[in-house]
């Protein structure tokens, strides 16, 4: 592996983007685990129960998420707290988007358009292909 000093500017940028995407995977795994646990708790309170096969898949998925997130558990306490805070904010953002837009896809596109009106600080707009709605908003806002 090359050191940062020996990398070209483009290689450093790609390395930075790869690190960001890797961190997003860890954050989304944390979000997925939290959502799944909340869903299971709500289902139990409502008297619903998963079928045996679903329970087996649920436990297997949680096991794999825990294994994947093992890399973040090796970080110092501050690093772990930052991942936890980022996951909480991401989960809150998802809840706000769902709560405010409901099943209205046009409202969700307006919500996304508003958020995309702020400048890209990490260079991810050039990486993310996105859906047709995402690309239409990028085109409308003239984001490359």
C-alpha positions as CSV (number, residue, x, y, z in Angstrom):
1,X,0.0,0.0,0.0
2,X,1.3,3.4,-0.9
3,X,1.8,6.1,1.7
4,X,-0.3,9.3,1.4
5,X,2.8,11.3,0.5
6,X,3.7,9.2,-2.5
7,X,0.1,9.3,-3.9
8,X,-1.0,11.7,-6.6
9,X,-3.8,14.1,-5.8
10,X,-6.3,11.9,-7.7
11,X,-5.2,8.8,-5.7
12,X,-5.6,10.7,-2.4
13,X,-9.0,11.9,-3.4
14,X,-10.1,8.3,-4.4
15,X,-8.6,7.0,-1.1
16,X,-10.6,9.6,0.8
17,X,-13.8,8.7,-1.0
18,X,-13.2,5.0,-0.4
19,X,-12.8,5.7,3.4
20,X,-16.0,7.7,3.4
21,X,-17.9,5.0,1.7
22,X,-16.5,2.4,4.0
23,X,-17.6,4.5,7.0
24,X,-21.1,4.8,5.5
25,X,-21.3,1.0,5.3
26,X,-20.5,0.8,9.0
27,X,-23.0,3.5,9.9
28,X,-25.7,1.9,7.8
29,X,-25.0,-1.4,9.5
30,X,-25.6,0.3,12.8
31,X,-28.8,1.9,11.5
32,X,-30.0,-1.4,10.1
33,X,-29.4,-3.1,13.4
34,X,-31.2,-0.4,15.4
35,X,-34.2,-0.4,12.9
36,X,-34.5,-4.1,13.0
37,X,-34.4,-4.3,16.8
38,X,-37.0,-1.5,17.1
39,X,-39.2,-3.3,14.5
40,X,-39.0,-6.6,16.4
41,X,-39.8,-4.8,19.7
42,X,-42.9,-3.1,18.2
43,X,-44.0,-6.3,16.6
44,X,-43.8,-8.1,20.0
45,X,-45.8,-5.3,21.7
46,X,-48.5,-5.6,19.0
47,X,-48.6,-9.4,19.5
48,X,-47.0,-10.3,16.2
49,X,-44.3,-13.0,16.1
50,X,-41.9,-13.9,13.4
51,X,-42.1,-17.3,11.8
52,X,-39.3,-19.7,12.7
53,X,-37.5,-19.3,9.4
54,X,-37.7,-15.5,9.7
55,X,-36.3,-15.7,13.2
56,X,-33.4,-17.8,11.9
57,X,-32.7,-15.2,9.1
58,X,-33.0,-12.3,11.6
59,X,-30.5,-13.9,13.9
60,X,-28.1,-14.7,11.1
61,X,-28.3,-11.2,9.7
62,X,-27.6,-9.7,13.2
63,X,-24.7,-12.0,13.6
64,X,-23.2,-10.9,10.3
65,X,-23.8,-7.2,11.1
66,X,-22.0,-7.7,14.4
67,X,-19.1,-9.4,12.7
68,X,-18.9,-6.6,10.1
69,X,-19.0,-3.9,12.7
70,X,-16.1,-5.6,14.6
71,X,-13.7,-3.3,12.8
72,X,-15.3,-0.3,14.5
73,X,-15.2,-1.9,17.9
74,X,-11.4,-2.0,17.6
75,X,-11.3,1.8,17.5
76,X,-10.7,4.0,20.6
77,X,-13.7,5.1,22.6
78,X,-13.9,8.5,20.8
79,X,-14.0,6.8,17.4
80,X,-16.7,4.4,18.5
81,X,-18.8,7.3,19.9
82,X,-18.4,9.2,16.6
83,X,-19.7,6.2,14.6
84,X,-22.6,5.8,17.1
85,X,-23.5,9.5,16.9
86,X,-23.3,9.4,13.1
87,X,-25.6,6.4,13.0
88,X,-28.1,8.1,15.4
89,X,-28.2,11.2,13.2
90,X,-28.6,9.1,10.0
91,X,-31.4,7.2,11.7
92,X,-33.1,10.4,12.8
93,X,-32.7,11.8,9.2
94,X,-34.5,8.7,7.9
95,X,-37.3,9.0,10.4
96,X,-37.7,12.7,9.6
97,X,-37.8,12.0,5.8
98,X,-40.4,9.3,6.3
99,X,-42.4,11.2,8.8
100,X,-42.5,14.4,6.8
101,X,-43.2,12.9,3.4
102,X,-45.2,9.8,4.2
103,X,-46.0,8.0,1.0
104,X,-45.9,11.2,-1.1
105,X,-43.0,10.6,-3.5
106,X,-43.2,14.1,-4.9
107,X,-42.7,15.5,-1.4
108,X,-39.8,13.1,-0.9
109,X,-38.2,14.4,-4.1
110,X,-38.7,18.0,-2.9
111,X,-37.1,17.1,0.5
112,X,-34.1,15.6,-1.4
113,X,-33.9,18.6,-3.7
114,X,-33.8,20.9,-0.7
115,X,-31.0,18.9,0.9
116,X,-29.1,18.8,-2.4
117,X,-29.3,22.6,-2.7
118,X,-26.5,22.8,-0.1
119,X,-23.0,22.4,-1.6
120,X,-21.3,19.0,-1.6
121,X,-18.5,19.1,1.0
122,X,-17.0,15.6,0.5
123,X,-17.1,15.2,-3.3
124,X,-19.7,12.4,-3.2
125,X,-22.0,14.0,-5.8
126,X,-19.5,12.9,-8.5
127,X,-19.5,9.4,-7.2
128,X,-23.1,8.6,-6.5
129,X,-25.1,7.5,-9.6
130,X,-28.4,7.6,-7.8
131,X,-31.9,6.9,-9.0
132,X,-33.7,8.7,-11.8
133,X,-35.2,11.1,-9.3
134,X,-31.7,11.8,-7.8
135,X,-30.2,12.4,-11.3
136,X,-33.2,14.6,-12.3
137,X,-32.6,16.8,-9.2
138,X,-28.9,17.0,-9.9
139,X,-29.6,18.1,-13.4
140,X,-32.2,20.6,-12.3
141,X,-29.7,22.0,-9.7
142,X,-26.9,21.7,-12.3
143,X,-24.8,19.5,-10.1
144,X,-22.1,17.6,-11.9
